[in-house]
Amino acid sequence: MKIVQVASELFPYVKTGGLADAAGSLSATLAKHGHQVCVFLPGYRAVLDHPDASGAERLLRLKIEMGDVFMSGEVRVFSPRPNQKIYLICRDELFDRKGVYGNGERDYEDNYHRYIFFCKGVVETLRQLNLQADIVHAHDWQAAMLPLLLRYTERRTATALALKTVFTIHNIAFQGLYPMRSFYRTNLPDELKGVDGLEYYGQMNFLKGGILFADQVTTVSPRYAQEIQTPEFGCGLDGVIATRAEDIVGLINGIDTTVWNPATDAHIPASYTASDLSGKATCRAGLLKKMQLDPAPADVPVYGMVCRLTEQKGVQLLLANRDFFLNHDCRLVILGSGDKRLEQAVRDLAAAAPRKIGLAMRLDESMSHLIEAGSDFFLMPSLFEPCGLNQMYSLAYGTPPLVTQVGGLHDTVTDADASPDAGTGITFAPDADALREGLQRSLKLFADKPRYAAVQARGMATDNSWDNAARAYERLYTELL
């Protein structure tokens, strides 16, 4: 197939979160499987500075209608691997900035302008190059206008740009809401301004456009596809989602097993495999030493947590169980930063037991690998989690995860008590009392070494690779065509 992927970030060129990992791994794996893959990305400074893009060819000049003016731009292209080309939609005024979406304190006020230009630039490039895609697959709110702009351009110019369009919601909480006056930049007909179009409580909603006008809507896990159809998880768009219920499917993301593999991981002090876990003890000792915590005997569990310190990640549920970590013989290591109030509360917790609880308040890729390898359990008490990756890293590293029964966590972790012969971790409801019960169950599991080893082995045998995940997208594309 000829597949076009469109996203606002792409690993390893620009990354602020899981979208970059998913878009990068999916497109690379599809190319590896023999499909012709074209990826469109804004021409950010970070991307143009990447060594892969140093020889990018200047391919096209663009003239994009933006409301009552035309804006120029250019398209650059490079090919990092066979069957894959990356096209950059460039205009320095919009994308040559230090930050991707903002300056670190707040989002750029012209993000609506930037991503309308980006989507229009993709459509114009498809038209000029006559790529004739089988599938155009747009990701998240920044690319959500693409299916609508593409079909509108096809009708206006009497050309065929793509057979089918797919739109993926990575996190429905981020919708691209802007004042309705920004609609004129789209140059779309006025009938699309209404409630049956892009209007949402007096504002323009980018995400709504993707949901309504793509041929197929996907989410990053089956459970999340169900959850966003409810008021609790739909973030106000559950009614819109309901109109497309027959066209929504959840496909679980994968993990990059060339990066996340304890047998080959260069970030950890000792490698190990499912058949020989001896190196994991070395990683455990190395983690405690690095965090300046007391050594932990074999019967004392080490809990790890890597996340943004926000309410979504359930940090307040962890804090509500501070007595567990202070009163039980265990260790806790937390890596992350975020909400200032929660950061201070976590600092206070660590200060109450500095030899038992370690805190690294930063982003640190190498440290996240060490925590996955060196912990006995991994904590993910998220209130909602569209897919989640850390629980899948944990399974691969023989570190049973403790997760809430939401989104992709529900779909990837099986409770060891509810399913003794299939369990890969511990699951619980997203509240403080349920987490407390889960922690108590983890102590019992850890004390039963044969049972704990069986849970580890089942987790490490799980195939969460992108090779497996990409096959599901291939089936979806084929059925859609």
Helices and strands as residue ranges (DSSP letters): E 2-6, H 18-32, E 36-42, H 45-48, G 51-53, E 57-66, E 69-81, E 84-90, H 92-95, H 111-129, E 133-139, G 141-143, H 146-157, E 162-169, E 177-179, G 180-186, G 190-193, E 199-200, E 203-205, H 206-213, E 216-219, H 222-227, H 238-242, G 245-247, E 248-250, H 278-290, E 302-306, H 315-320, H 322-327, E 331-335, H 340-352, E 357-360, H 365-374, E 377-380, H 390-396, E 401-404, H 407-412, E 426-428, H 432-447, H 449-460, H 466-480
